[in-house]
């Protein structure tokens, strides 16, 4: 079983950009925005336009209070309430000139050239609790649905269940696309064939008792890094399936994004009462 899991992780790693062996994390704080945000849940880096988009939940439900913010790459708030009137926006993904985001029970899009909302794709199930969004280089968009153990794919103008009602998707949260594979965070991390929706390992790739309820997932150039709902640290997942914190610092990161080429790590952070921040770091490994 462990060999199957390790083989699946190695298969993911070999499809991505190789990097030098690295063991020690070096994290340098760049900036923090702590005003104008409320329950920031996800970020998306738009290098072409020099922007970072932030989803602000403002109470989970169809309340019309949620909004998206725009922050410059240097940490300046460009538009505090860039897109308003939303229903608990969460996951974000940039694909070309389009920003995709989950908005409670629908996937919505923004034209990044005009800043206008352009389309909405309702989920085919009631109260799905849409969560994270991931886009592939071939133009496919995936959305996790935390309340119904499902991952949707956007195709033919609508959301279609790709993986539906599987116990392996219990509390499914962060998702990540790597070539023909889809990683899902949740109670554990699983790897799926993103065409067929079949599991690529005979079990979860994380099995430690202290690793569960995974939120954000990203590739750091050599291994996967992830955050957890009930652990304030950032963790790293080796090809063996073993995970360990990269730092003892309490980041309280939610659905973060990491650029393994530049080392830019941007994290929405929800800590104690009234602590709503987005922070940027330079994360490298030695």
C-alpha positions as CSV (number, residue, x, y, z in Angstrom):
1,X,0.0,0.0,0.0
2,X,2.7,2.5,1.0
3,X,4.6,1.7,-2.2
4,X,1.5,2.4,-4.3
5,X,1.1,5.8,-2.5
6,X,4.8,6.7,-2.9
7,X,4.6,5.8,-6.6
8,X,1.6,8.1,-7.1
9,X,3.4,11.0,-5.4
10,X,6.5,10.4,-7.4
11,X,4.4,10.4,-10.6
12,X,3.0,13.8,-9.7
13,X,6.5,15.1,-8.8
14,X,8.1,14.0,-12.1
15,X,5.4,15.8,-14.1
16,X,6.3,19.1,-12.6
17,X,9.3,21.4,-12.8
18,X,12.3,19.7,-11.2
19,X,14.3,21.5,-8.5
20,X,17.5,20.9,-6.6
21,X,17.2,18.9,-3.4
22,X,16.2,21.1,-0.6
23,X,15.6,20.5,3.1
24,X,15.7,23.8,5.0
25,X,13.0,26.3,4.5
26,X,13.9,30.0,4.4
27,X,10.9,32.3,4.9
28,X,11.3,36.1,4.7
29,X,8.4,38.4,5.3
30,X,7.7,41.0,2.6
31,X,4.5,42.7,3.5
32,X,1.1,42.4,5.3
33,X,-2.2,43.9,4.5
34,X,-4.4,44.0,7.6
35,X,-7.1,46.6,6.7
36,X,-10.0,46.4,4.3
37,X,-10.3,42.6,4.5
38,X,-12.9,40.4,6.3
39,X,-12.5,36.7,6.4
40,X,-10.0,36.5,3.5
41,X,-10.2,32.9,2.3
42,X,-8.3,32.6,-0.9
43,X,-5.8,34.5,-3.1
44,X,-4.8,34.3,-6.8
45,X,-1.6,35.8,-8.2
46,X,-1.9,37.5,-11.6
47,X,1.6,38.1,-12.7
48,X,0.6,39.5,-16.1
49,X,-1.3,42.4,-14.5
50,X,0.8,42.6,-11.3
51,X,-2.2,41.9,-9.1
52,X,-3.2,39.7,-6.3
53,X,-7.0,38.9,-6.0
54,X,-8.5,38.2,-2.6
55,X,-11.8,36.6,-1.7
56,X,-13.6,38.0,1.4
57,X,-16.3,35.7,2.7
58,X,-18.1,38.0,5.2
59,X,-20.3,35.3,6.8
60,X,-20.8,32.0,5.0
61,X,-24.2,32.0,3.2
62,X,-26.2,33.7,0.5
63,X,-26.1,37.2,2.1
64,X,-24.7,39.4,-0.7
65,X,-22.0,40.7,1.7
66,X,-19.0,39.0,0.2
67,X,-16.5,40.8,-2.0
68,X,-13.2,40.5,-3.9
69,X,-10.2,42.8,-3.3
70,X,-7.2,43.7,-5.5
71,X,-3.8,44.1,-4.0
72,X,-0.6,45.1,-5.8
73,X,2.4,42.8,-5.8
74,X,4.1,45.3,-3.4
75,X,1.2,45.0,-0.9
76,X,-0.8,48.1,-1.7
77,X,-4.6,47.8,-1.6
78,X,-5.7,48.9,-5.1
79,X,-9.4,48.2,-4.7
80,X,-10.7,47.2,-1.3
81,X,-14.1,46.2,-2.7
82,X,-13.4,45.6,-6.3
83,X,-16.3,43.2,-6.9
84,X,-19.2,43.4,-4.4
85,X,-22.6,41.8,-3.6
86,X,-21.2,38.3,-3.5
87,X,-22.3,35.2,-1.5
88,X,-19.4,34.0,0.5
89,X,-16.7,33.9,-2.2
90,X,-13.9,31.4,-1.6
91,X,-11.5,29.7,-4.1
92,X,-9.9,31.7,-6.9
93,X,-8.1,30.8,-10.1
94,X,-6.7,32.9,-13.0
95,X,-6.9,31.5,-16.5
96,X,-5.9,33.8,-19.3
97,X,-8.0,37.0,-19.0
98,X,-10.6,35.3,-16.7
99,X,-10.8,35.1,-13.0
100,X,-12.8,32.1,-11.8
101,X,-14.2,32.0,-8.3
102,X,-16.5,29.9,-6.1
103,X,-19.4,31.8,-4.7
104,X,-21.3,29.5,-2.3
105,X,-23.4,27.5,-4.8
106,X,-22.1,28.7,-8.2
107,X,-18.9,29.2,-10.1
108,X,-18.6,32.8,-11.4
109,X,-16.2,34.6,-13.7
110,X,-14.7,38.1,-14.0
111,X,-13.3,39.5,-17.2
112,X,-9.9,40.8,-16.1
113,X,-9.7,43.3,-18.9
114,X,-12.9,45.1,-17.9
115,X,-13.4,44.1,-14.3
116,X,-16.9,43.0,-15.1
117,X,-18.7,39.8,-13.9
118,X,-19.3,37.8,-17.0
119,X,-20.8,34.4,-16.2
120,X,-22.3,32.2,-13.5
121,X,-22.4,28.4,-13.5
122,X,-24.8,27.1,-10.8
123,X,-23.9,23.8,-9.1
124,X,-26.4,21.0,-10.0
125,X,-26.8,20.1,-6.3
126,X,-28.4,22.0,-3.5
127,X,-26.1,23.5,-0.8
128,X,-22.9,22.1,-2.2
129,X,-20.6,24.5,-0.3
130,X,-18.4,25.3,-3.2
131,X,-14.9,25.8,-1.9
132,X,-11.7,25.8,-3.9
133,X,-11.0,26.4,-7.6
134,X,-8.2,25.1,-9.8
135,X,-7.5,25.6,-13.5
136,X,-5.4,23.5,-15.8
137,X,-3.2,24.6,-18.7
138,X,-5.6,22.9,-21.1
139,X,-8.4,25.2,-20.0
140,X,-10.4,23.0,-17.7
141,X,-11.6,24.4,-14.4
142,X,-12.3,22.3,-11.3
143,X,-14.3,23.2,-8.2
144,X,-14.5,21.3,-4.8
145,X,-17.9,21.0,-3.0
146,X,-17.2,20.5,0.7
147,X,-20.7,19.6,1.9
148,X,-21.4,16.9,-0.7
149,X,-18.0,15.1,-1.1
150,X,-17.8,16.1,-4.8
151,X,-15.5,17.8,-7.3
152,X,-17.0,19.4,-10.3
153,X,-15.4,20.1,-13.7
154,X,-16.6,23.0,-15.9
155,X,-17.4,21.8,-19.4
156,X,-20.0,22.4,-22.1
157,X,-21.2,25.5,-20.3
158,X,-22.0,23.9,-17.0
159,X,-20.6,22.1,-13.9
160,X,-20.5,18.3,-14.1
161,X,-19.6,16.1,-11.2
162,X,-16.2,14.5,-11.9
163,X,-15.9,12.7,-8.5
164,X,-19.2,12.5,-6.6
165,X,-20.2,11.4,-3.1
166,X,-16.9,9.6,-2.3
167,X,-15.9,9.2,1.3
168,X,-12.3,10.0,0.2
169,X,-13.7,13.5,-0.4
170,X,-14.9,14.0,3.1
171,X,-14.6,17.7,3.9
172,X,-12.9,18.2,0.5
173,X,-11.3,21.6,0.4
174,X,-8.1,22.7,-1.4
175,X,-7.5,21.2,-4.9
176,X,-4.4,21.3,-7.2
177,X,-3.9,20.3,-10.8
178,X,-0.7,18.7,-12.0
179,X,-0.8,17.5,-15.6
180,X,-3.3,14.7,-15.8
181,X,-3.7,14.5,-12.0
182,X,-5.9,16.3,-9.5
183,X,-4.9,16.5,-5.8
184,X,-7.7,17.0,-3.3
185,X,-7.2,18.2,0.3
186,X,-9.8,17.4,2.9
187,X,-9.6,15.0,5.8
188,X,-6.7,13.6,3.9
189,X,-4.9,14.2,0.5
190,X,-5.9,12.0,-2.4
191,X,-4.7,11.9,-6.0
192,X,-7.1,11.4,-8.9
193,X,-7.0,11.0,-12.6
194,X,-8.6,14.3,-13.7
195,X,-10.1,12.8,-16.8
196,X,-11.7,9.7,-15.4
197,X,-12.2,10.8,-11.8
198,X,-10.6,7.5,-10.6
199,X,-8.2,7.4,-7.6
200,X,-4.6,7.0,-8.7
201,X,-3.5,5.4,-5.4
202,X,-5.0,2.7,-3.3
203,X,-5.6,5.0,-0.4
204,X,-4.8,8.6,0.8
205,X,-1.3,9.9,0.5
206,X,-1.4,11.3,4.0
207,X,-2.0,9.0,6.9
208,X,-0.4,10.5,9.9
209,X,-2.7,11.0,12.9
210,X,-1.6,14.7,13.2
211,X,-2.2,15.4,9.5
212,X,-5.8,15.9,8.6
213,X,-8.4,18.5,7.5
214,X,-6.1,19.9,4.8
215,X,-7.0,23.4,3.4
216,X,-4.6,25.0,0.9
217,X,-2.3,22.9,-1.3
218,X,0.6,24.1,-3.6
219,X,3.7,22.8,-5.3
220,X,7.0,24.3,-4.0
221,X,9.2,23.1,-6.8
222,X,10.1,19.8,-5.2
223,X,7.4,18.8,-2.9
224,X,3.8,19.8,-2.0
225,X,3.2,22.2,0.8
226,X,-0.2,22.5,2.6
227,X,-2.0,24.2,5.4
228,X,-4.5,22.6,7.8
229,X,-7.7,23.9,9.4
230,X,-6.6,23.0,12.9
231,X,-2.9,23.6,12.7
232,X,-1.5,27.1,12.2
233,X,1.8,25.9,10.6
234,X,2.7,25.2,7.0
235,X,3.5,21.6,6.2
236,X,5.5,19.8,3.5
237,X,4.7,16.4,1.9
238,X,7.5,14.2,0.8
239,X,7.3,11.5,-2.0
240,X,7.3,8.9,0.8
241,X,3.9,10.2,2.0
242,X,5.5,11.6,5.2
243,X,4.6,15.1,6.1
244,X,6.4,17.6,8.5
245,X,6.0,21.3,9.3
246,X,8.4,23.5,7.5
247,X,8.4,26.0,10.3
248,X,7.0,26.2,13.8
249,X,5.6,29.7,13.2
250,X,1.8,30.1,13.4
251,X,0.8,31.5,10.1
252,X,-3.0,30.6,10.3
253,X,-2.9,30.3,6.5
254,X,-6.1,29.5,4.6
255,X,-6.1,28.9,0.8
256,X,-2.6,30.2,-0.1
257,X,-0.7,30.4,-3.4
258,X,3.0,29.8,-4.1
259,X,5.0,30.5,-7.2
260,X,7.8,28.0,-7.2
261,X,9.8,30.0,-9.8
262,X,10.0,33.3,-7.9
263,X,9.5,31.9,-4.4
264,X,6.6,34.3,-3.8
265,X,4.2,32.9,-1.1
266,X,0.9,34.8,-0.6
267,X,-1.3,33.7,2.3
268,X,-4.7,34.8,3.5
269,X,-4.6,34.5,7.3
270,X,-7.4,34.3,9.7
271,X,-6.1,34.1,13.3
272,X,-7.6,35.3,16.5
273,X,-10.7,37.5,16.9
274,X,-10.6,40.3,14.4
275,X,-7.4,39.1,12.7
276,X,-8.0,39.3,9.0
277,X,-4.8,39.6,6.9
278,X,-3.0,38.8,3.7
279,X,0.8,38.4,4.0
280,X,3.5,37.8,1.4
281,X,6.7,36.0,2.0
282,X,9.7,34.9,0.0
283,X,10.0,31.1,0.6
284,X,13.0,29.2,-0.6
285,X,14.7,25.9,0.3
286,X,18.3,25.1,0.9
